[in-house]
Amino acid sequence: MLNVLKSGAGWAAVHHNGVWIAIIVTLVFAIVARLVRGVSTSGAIAGAVISFVLFASLGPSAFVALVCLFVLTWLATRLGYGHKQTRGTAERRDGRTASQVLANLGVAGAGAVLFVATGSELPILVVIAALSEAAADTLSSEYGQAVSDRAVLITTWESVPAGTDGGISLLGTVAGIGGASVITAVCVGGNLLGWRWFWIPVLAATLGMVIDSFLGAWLERKGILNNDAVNFLGTMAAAVMVAILWIFMGR
């Protein structure tokens, strides 16, 4: 089903041929991410750890996918930033904190560790789906807020201000699916996944994005869960969905 890189991928390859390369590359990425204020200091540390885990476990292709995720979400967050500030929905200027980074990337990191432990194909799909869902969720929210002042609540379809927990928009949803497709395409281009299976992580990420919106409307608006918990559960939902699809396909 999957086409895992035969050279340069996996913990063993990095461990024997240059663990320092993985360390240096991920540290440089974390420093750059901090300098452009994509993450706070704590977020940079958490991001460096996750970056190293992905690089060491699945090779440079997974790391490139993570960098693409960062670039997409950084650009989306800055799009219409002044407008978002006026509405009080803009991200912190100092960047995402460690808790936010782990909420979005923790499941992908766990999938990478699971791949090292089992050598199974499924954890690779989990990593791809989790990264794709993180892109979908952020782009749908940030782009939707940048291009429209209104959204609809996913549970009741009533009109609400853009940025409301559980609020969705057509353009935001399309942007989210596009973001998931880009991240999955990068993984395909890096030989982590065959093109014929491209739709599986994209579909799982889209479903995870929808579940994230439902959780936002039902639980986050009531103060039962915070945004980090909702984001984590969204990526977890994508991981569960991709596992169900993987089993359904007879793997």
N, C-alpha and C positions, 0 to 999 in steps of 0.2 A: 504493500500500500504506500508506504513512505519511502523517500529516497534520502536517507541520512548521509551526510558527507562521509566519504570513506577515508579522506585524508584531511588532517587538521581539525577534525571534529571530535569532541568527547574529552573527558577529563584526562584519560591516559595520554592522548596526543599532546595536550597542553602541558601536562605534568612533566613529561619526558623531554619535550622539545622547546620549552621556553615558558615556564610559569611566570617568569618575570615580564614577558611580553604582555600577558594578560593583565598583570598587576599595573604595569605602566600605562597601558592603553586605557584601562578603566579609571585610573586615577586622573589622567589627563582629561577624560570625558567629564568626570565629576567636577574638576576645577573649572572647566569651561562652562558647564551648566550653572555653576555658582556665580561665575563672573557675569553671565548674561541674566542673572537673577531668575533663572528658571526654577531654582531650588534654594532653600535656605541652607545654612551650614549643616544643620542636622539632616536635611534632605539630601545634601550632597554626599554625606557619609553613608546614609542608607542606600542611595542610588549606586554608589561605588561598590558596595557589597553585592547588591543584586546584579550589577553589570558584570562583576567578576564571576559570579556563580554561573550566569548565562554563557559567558565567554568560555570559561573552563569546562563547562558541561557539554555544550552543543557547538562550540567553535565560533569563529568570527561572524558567521551568518546571523546567529541569534543576537549578537551584540549590535550588528548593523541594524537589525529590526528594532532594537531598543533605541538606538540613536534616532532612527526615523520617527519612532513614536514620540520621542522628546521634541524633535523639531516641529512635528505636526501640532502637538499640544501647545508648545510655546508660541507658535504663530497664531493659533486659534485664540489663546488666552489674551494676546496683545491686540487682536483685531477688535476695533471699536472700544478700546480700553477706557477712554474718557467717558463714553456713553454708559458703560457698565458701572463706572465709579459713581456717576450721577445717580444711578438706580440703586447703588449699594450692593451690587452683585459681583463686582470685580474681585479677582484673586488678589492676595496680598502682593504688594510690590516686591517683597523680599523673596518671593518664590514659595514653592510647596515645601512643607515641613516633612520630617521623617515619617510621621504618621500618615501623611497623605501619600508619600512615595510608596510606603509599604502597603497601603490600602489598594493602590493601583497595580503594584508589581509583585506583591507577596505571593500570589497564587502562581505566577509565572516562575518565580524563583523556586518555589516548592516543586513545581513540575520538573524543573531542570535537575534538582537534587534527586527526585524520584527516578528520572531517566538514568542517572549515574548508578543508582541502587539496583535497578531492575533491567536496564537495557531494553525495555519495551518500547514499542512505537507510540503507545497512547500518551505517555508524558510529553512527547514532542508536540502532539496535537494540543495538549493542555496548555503548553507554553504559548503556542501560536494563537490559540483562541483567547487566552487571557490577555495577551498583549494587544490583540485586535479589539477586544471589548473595551480595554482601557482607552484606546484611540477613539472608538465609536462613542463612548460615553462623554469624553471631554469635548470632542468636536461637535457632537449634537447639541450640547449645552452651550458652549462658548460661541459657536457660529450662530446658533439660533438666537442668542441674546444680542449678537452684534448686528443682525440684519432685521430684527423685528422687536417691537415693544410688547407684543402680546403672544401668548401661547395658550394651549388648552390643557386642562388637567386630565391626565390619562385615565383617571378613574371615573370622572363625571362628564368630561368634555366641556366643562364650563370655561369661559374665557378668563385667563389670569395673566398678571404681568409676567413678562419674560424673566426667567431666572427663578420662578417659583418652584419649590421642590415638587417633582412629579409633573411639571409642565413640559409639554412637547410641542414641536412645530414641524411642519412638512419639510421646510428647508433644513432645519436642524437635523431631522432624522435622516434625510438624504446625505447630508455631510457626514453623519456618523457612520452610515453604511459605507460611504466612500473611504473614510479613514480606516475602517476595518479591512476593506479590500486592499488598500495600499500596504498595510502591514503584512497581510497574508501574502500578497504578491511579492514582497521583499523576501519573505521566507521561502517562497517557491523559487525565486531567482537564486537564492542561496542554497538550493538543493536540499532543503529541509522537508520539502513536501512536493509531490508531483502535481502538475497542473490539473489533472483530472479530479483531484481531491480539493481543489481550491475552494469550492463552495462550502465545504464542511466547517472550517473555522469561521468563515464569514457569516454563515447562518447562525452558528453558536454564539458568535459575538453580537449579532443583531438581537437575538433572543435575550442575551444577557443585558444588553442595553435597555430593552423593553422592561425586563424585570427590575432593573435598577430604577426606572421611572416609577413603576408601581410601588416599590419599596419607599421611594421618596414621597409619593403622594399619601401612602397609608401610614407609614411609621415615622419618617423623618419630620413631616409636618406636625406630627403629634408630639415630637420630642422623645419618642421611644428609641430611635436610633439617630446617631449623628451622621454627617456626610461621609466620613471615613468608613464607617461600618457599612453604609449603603454601597459605597464604591467597592469595598472588598467583596461583599456578597454578590455584586454584579459580575465581577470577574470569576467568582466561584461558580455562579450560575452558568457562565459560559463554559467553564471547565466541565461541569456536570453534563451540560447539553452536548458537548463534543464527545464525551464518553458514551452517552446514549446513542449518538449517531454512529460512533465507531462500532459499538456492539450491534446496532441495527444493520450495519453494512456487512456483518458476519465476520468481523475480525476477532 
